[in-house]
């Protein structure tokens, strides 16, 4: 500032612009969107951490928030001391906190670790204590930002069951999450925020589908962008993926059932005549790697000619159960160990039906009496 007589270069960026919505008492609202879209800023405004530059926010009731792991915790204090500190900040008296203390410790499953400084806690322990404190201090409004993704499967299920109880008791809950299936299952309404503006507001199924459709239509990367695949270096660009269609039993679709056939039709343009491998990876929305297909590893020779063409991969029976999924597709040169082109988790689809992770084909047989079989 002194030498250049300047504050430097800067560009005005509105994290949120012209956002208007209301949440009814007792409603469970989900907020979805890509990274940087303004979701967390929205919760910080509702929590009073940030003040709006324009407009106003009206809140009726005591707000408890779980925005970041350990937010508000003092590292040198023990878990016990942080529980009292958090409660006081919410306006509770000491005897009110004492009434809830045992339930908080039991829910967090920290045991004797509650007497240790929280600076020694793992991220999972932070989350368990933060969640336990936030939900047990009788908030009228609970704000949650993505932190449930840190816990193990057992604790996540425990959290959602407790949230169900809070919802049944008439508490208002606002949940920000990338886990679209959790939003679909848990929330009565969902808002999609895109580049700081509300793009959709309605039933979770409709809002999520609008978000997925828009995501699939967006360019994979900016023209000329120098993309690098970890462990494989930069893309050669000799073969480029030009289109991807998801085909179900009734044609092109992004909504399937576990019993449906799924065919990926991958269009390409090639500047070379050479042998290639095609790799397909399927991920669940929470990051679980569900299945792979790799033409080279499976001994399927694919030799391309210059020009355009397409490759088809068919799963005769999908087998995945209810959830939201993404597909990654890459075309690579097996000899050079380099990718020509790679589209990472750019093709979303949803599955409705089933309860477990996958649906595996099976049969039943019953033997009755002396070796008689009934199926």
N, C-alpha and C positions, 0 to 999 in steps of 0.2 A: 504493500500500500504506500509506503514512504518513497521507495525508489521509483516505482512506475506511476505513482499518483493515480492508482486505479484499484478497484476492487476485483479486477480480473474479469474474465468472460463468463457469462452465465446465460442461461436460457430459461424462460418462464415455463414451468410445468405444473399443470393442474392435475393432482392425483385423482380428484373427483370433480365433476362439473355437472351442474343442473340435476343433481340426484335428489329425488323426492320419493319417499315411501313411508308408510306407517305400519306398525306392528300392533295387533290387538293384544290386550291382556290375555295371557294364557295360550298364546299362539306360539308355535315352533317354526321359526323361519330359517331356511338354509340360504347361504350366499356362496355362489360358485363363480369361477372365472379363472383365467390364466394368471400366472405369476406377474405381478406388477399392474394388475388391472384396477386395484384400489380396494380390494376386499378388507385387508387388515387395517387400512386407513379408516374405513367405515366403522370398524369395531372400536378403534381408538377414539373416534369422535363420539360414539355412543357411550364409551366408558369415561369420557371427560378428560382423557389424556391430551387430546388435541382440541382446539377450538376452531370452529369453521370460519374461514375468511369472509364468507358471505352466507346469508341465510341463518336459520336457527334450528335448534334441536330441543324437543320437549320430551322429558322422561318423567314418568310417575312411578315411584317405587325405588327401593334400594337395589343398586346394581352391584353384582359380583362378576368379576371377569377373570378369565384364564387365557391371556393373550400370548404370553411367551413363557418358556420354561423358567420357573424361578423368579418371574417378574415380581418385584416387591419384596423378595426374600433377602435377608442380610446374611452374607456368607459366613460371618464369624458367629452368628447366633445358632443355637441348636434348633432342631425341628420343633421342639416344644416351645421355645421362645418365639419362633417365627409364627406359630399358630396364634399366639396371643397378640403379636404385633399386627398380623393381618386382620384379626377380629376387631382390634381397636380402630384400625384405619377404616373399617366398615361402619364404625359407630356403635359397636356392641360394648357392653360393660363386662368387666372381668367375670362376674358370676354367670353371665350368659355364655361366655366362651367355655367356662369350666363345665357347664352342663353338656356341652357338645364335644368336649375334648376326647373322651374315651372312644366315641363313635368315629371321630376323625382318624385317630391312630389305628383303630381296628380296620377301617376301610382302606387306609393307605398301605397296610400290611408291612409297615416299617419295623415293628417290634422295638427292640432296644436301640435301634438306630435313631429313634426319635430324640435321644439324648446327645447325639453327635452333631457337630457343626455341619450345616447343609453344604458348605464348600466341599465336603468330602463325599457328597452324594453323587451317584451316577445320574445320567439324564432321565432314566426311567424312574428313579427314586424321586427326583425333583418333580416329575410330572404327577406321580401318585400322590405326593404330599400336596402339591398345588391344587389338584383336582379335588382331593378329599376336603381341603379347607374351603375351597370356593363353593362347593355344593352343600356343605353341612352348616353353613352359617345363615341359613334361611334367607337367601336373596329373593327379591321379587322378580328380578330380571337377571338371567345368567348369559354371559357372553363368552363364547368358546372359539378360539382360533387355532384349528389344525393340530393342537398338541396331543390329541388322543392317538395320533399315528405313531407316537413314540413307544407307547406301552406294548406289552406282549398281548397275545390274542386273548388270554384269560382275563387280563385286567381291562382290555378294551370292552369285552362283553359285559363285564361287571359295571363299567362306567355307563354303557348304554342302557343297561337295565335300571340303574339308578336314575338316569335322565328320564326314562319312561315314567318312573314314579313321580318325579318332579313335574313332568308334564301333566300327569293324571291329577296332581294336586293343584293345578292351575297356575304353575309358574310360567313365565315367559322366557323362551330360550332362543338365542340367535347363534347359529352355528356356521362358521366358515370352514369349508373343507374341500380338498381335492378328491376326496373319496366320494364319488357321485352316488354310489350305491347306498352309502350311509345317509346321504341327504335324501335320496329317494325313499328309503325305508323309514327314516325317523321324522322327517319334516312334513308339515302340512302344506307348506308353500315354499317356493324357492325364487330367488332373484339372481339373475345372471348380470354381473358387472363386467363391461368390456371397455377397456381404455378409459376408465373413469366415468362411464355413463351406464345407466340401467338399460340393458338391451332386451331383457325379458323378465316378466314378473307374473307368476301364476302357479298352477299345480306343478309339483316337482317333475312329473313325467314329461310335461310339455316343455318346461324350462330347460331341463337337461337335454332333451332331444334337439331343441333349437341350438344349444351350445355345441353339441356334438356335430350337428350338420354344418355349422359355421366353421368349426375347427377343421373339418375334412375338406372344406372348399378353399382354405387359405393356402398360399404358396408354401412349399416345403422350406425354401430359403430364398433370400434375395438373389436376383440375377447377378452372377459373377462372384458370389460369396465363396471364399476359400474355405471349404468345410473339411474337417479332419476327423476320422474315425479313430478313437483311442486304440492303440496297439497296431493299427494298420496304416497310419499315415494319411496323407491327403488323398482325396478322390482323384482318379485319373480323368474322369469325364468322358472316356471313350465310349461308354454305354450309359445312356440316361433313361431313368424311369419317367415315362411321360403320362401315364394314367394308371389308376388302380380301381377296379370295380369289385365289389363284394356281391356275389350272387348266391341267393338262397334257393329254396324250393320253388318260389314263385317269381324269380327274377332278382333284379338288383334291390338290395335292402341293407339296412343297418340294424335291424331288429330280428333276432333269431330265437329259436327254441333249442334245447339240448339235442333233440332228435333230428334237427334240420341238417341237410347237406350244406356245406359252405365251400364255394369255389372262389378263389382269388384270380382275377384276370389282370395280369400285369403287362401293360403296354410299354414298349421301349423303342428307342432309336439308337442305332449302333454305327459308329464311324469305322469299325474294324470287323474283320472276319476272324473269329477266334472262339475257343471253348470258354465257357463261363460257368460259374456256379450261382445259384439263386438261393438266398437264405431268407427264411420267414420266421419271425419270433412273435409269439402272442403273450401279452402281459395283461394281468388284471389291473384295474385302475389303482389299486393300492400298491402296485409295484411287484406283485408276485409274478414270477416267470412261469407261465403255464405250460407252454409246449414250443417245440421247434420243428422246422422242416428245412433240410439242406440238401439240394439236389446232388452236390458233389460228394458229400459224405455218404449219401444213399446210393451212389453208383449210377446216377442217371446222367448220361452225357447230354449237354446242351451246347450245340455249336451254332453261333449266331452268324448271319451274313450282314453285310452293310445294308443300312436302311432301317425300316420300321417293322415291328412284329409284336407278338405277344406270347407270354408264357402263362400257362394255367396250372394252378395247384388246387386239388380238391380234397377236402376232408369229407368222406362219405357220411359220417355222422359226427356232428360237432363235439358233443359230449361235455361241453362246459355248462355249468349251471348258472343261475341268476347272478348277474353282475354286469359291470361295464368294463370293456376290454379295449386294448390298443394293439395294433399290428405294426411291427417294424419289418421293412423289406430292404434287402441289399442285393446287388449284383456284383460279383467279384471275379477277379482273375486268379484261379487256383495256383498257377505257376509262379506268379509274381507276389502272391500273398498281399494283394492290394484290392481295395474296393473301387469299382468304376462309379457306382452311385449307391447312396444309402439314405433311406427315409426312416428316421427314427420315431417310432410310436406316433405315426401321423394318421392312422386309419382306424378310428374308433367304431365300435359296435356294441350293442347291448344284447343280453340273453335273458329271457324271462322263463322261469320254470326250474324246478329242483331246489334243493336246500343245501346240499353238501358242495364241496369244491368242484367235483366232476361227477358225471354220470357214466359209469362203466357198464358195458353190456354184460348181462348175466342171465342165467336160467335157474329155475327151481325144479327139484325132483323130490318126490315123496314115496317112500316104500311103505306099503300097507300089508300087514300080515306076513305070509310066507313068501317073501320076495316079490309080491305084486307091486307094481309101480304105478303111481298116479302123478301126472305132471301138471 
